[in-house]
Amino acid sequence: MNLPKPKYGHHLGSIDDFVTGDKKQLLHDLVQEAKSEALTGFIGGPPCPDFSVAGKNKGSDGDNGVLTRVYVDSIVQNQPDFFLFENVKGLWRTVKHRAFYDEMK
């Protein structure tokens, strides 16, 4: 089919580096470069612990729950060709979390 090989990446530091830190422009540039060659997508979603009963339902105020907004902001800023937002059961089933979900849409 003569398709280009997929490129993958990872970062062992804080996501803040790519959202508000010195790597914010780097991420944008990498996405734009990748989009010129092939489809580019973001895959992620809300961290389960803060949106589940086991995690005390802290939601978007929890230590990990704040990352959901970071993920959505990154999608909006970088405009990938597609994104996948993995659902957590508690995100839709709980009234408190459903309001946050609707806000993110």
C-alpha positions as CSV (number, residue, x, y, z in Angstrom):
1,M,0.0,0.0,0.0
2,N,3.1,2.2,0.2
3,L,2.0,4.0,3.4
4,P,4.6,5.8,5.6
5,K,5.6,4.1,8.8
6,P,3.8,5.4,11.8
7,K,5.8,7.6,14.2
8,Y,5.4,7.3,17.9
9,G,6.8,9.4,20.7
10,H,6.9,9.6,24.5
11,H,8.0,12.1,27.2
12,L,9.0,11.1,30.7
13,G,8.6,14.5,32.2
14,S,5.6,16.5,33.2
15,I,2.8,17.2,30.7
16,D,3.0,20.8,31.9
17,D,6.2,21.1,29.8
18,F,4.1,20.8,26.6
19,V,1.1,22.8,27.8
20,T,2.6,25.9,29.5
21,G,6.3,25.2,29.5
22,D,9.2,25.6,27.2
23,K,8.1,22.6,25.0
24,K,4.7,24.1,24.1
25,Q,5.9,25.4,20.7
26,L,7.9,22.2,20.1
27,L,4.7,20.1,20.4
28,H,2.8,22.4,18.1
29,D,5.7,22.3,15.5
30,L,5.9,18.5,15.7
31,V,2.1,18.2,15.1
32,Q,2.2,20.5,12.2
33,E,5.2,18.7,10.6
34,A,3.5,15.3,11.1
35,K,0.2,16.6,9.6
36,S,2.1,17.6,6.4
37,E,3.1,14.0,6.0
38,A,0.2,11.9,7.2
39,L,-2.9,11.8,9.5
40,T,-2.1,12.9,13.0
41,G,-4.1,11.9,16.0
42,F,-4.2,12.3,19.8
43,I,-5.3,9.4,21.9
44,G,-6.1,9.9,25.6
45,G,-8.8,10.6,28.1
46,P,-9.6,11.3,31.7
47,P,-7.6,9.5,34.3
48,C,-9.8,6.8,35.9
49,P,-9.0,7.3,39.6
50,D,-10.6,10.7,39.9
51,F,-13.7,9.9,37.9
52,S,-14.5,6.6,39.7
53,V,-16.1,5.6,42.9
54,A,-12.9,3.9,44.0
55,G,-11.1,7.2,43.5
56,K,-13.6,9.0,45.7
57,N,-15.1,10.8,42.7
58,K,-12.9,13.9,43.0
59,G,-13.4,14.5,39.3
60,S,-11.8,17.5,37.6
61,D,-10.6,18.8,41.0
62,G,-8.6,15.7,41.7
63,D,-4.8,15.4,41.4
64,N,-5.1,13.5,38.1
65,G,-8.5,14.8,37.0
66,V,-7.0,18.2,36.1
67,L,-5.2,16.4,33.2
68,T,-8.5,16.0,31.4
69,R,-8.7,19.7,30.7
70,V,-5.0,19.7,29.7
71,Y,-5.8,17.0,27.1
72,V,-8.7,18.9,25.7
73,D,-6.8,22.2,25.6
74,S,-3.9,20.4,23.8
75,I,-6.4,19.1,21.1
76,V,-7.8,22.6,20.6
77,Q,-4.4,24.2,20.4
78,N,-2.8,21.7,18.1
79,Q,-5.8,20.7,15.9
80,P,-4.8,17.1,15.1
81,D,-6.7,15.4,12.2
82,F,-8.5,13.2,14.8
83,F,-8.6,12.5,18.5
84,L,-9.9,9.6,20.6
85,F,-11.3,10.5,24.0
86,E,-11.5,7.3,26.0
87,N,-14.5,7.3,28.3
88,V,-14.5,6.4,32.0
89,K,-17.8,5.0,33.2
90,G,-18.1,7.4,36.0
91,L,-17.6,10.4,33.7
92,W,-21.1,9.9,32.2
93,R,-22.9,8.1,35.1
94,T,-22.2,10.7,37.8
95,V,-24.1,14.0,37.6
96,K,-21.1,16.0,38.8
97,H,-18.8,14.5,36.2
98,R,-21.4,14.7,33.4
99,A,-21.5,18.5,33.9
100,F,-17.7,18.6,33.5
101,Y,-18.0,16.4,30.4
102,D,-20.6,18.7,28.8
103,E,-18.3,21.7,29.6
104,M,-15.4,19.9,27.8
105,K,-17.5,19.4,24.6
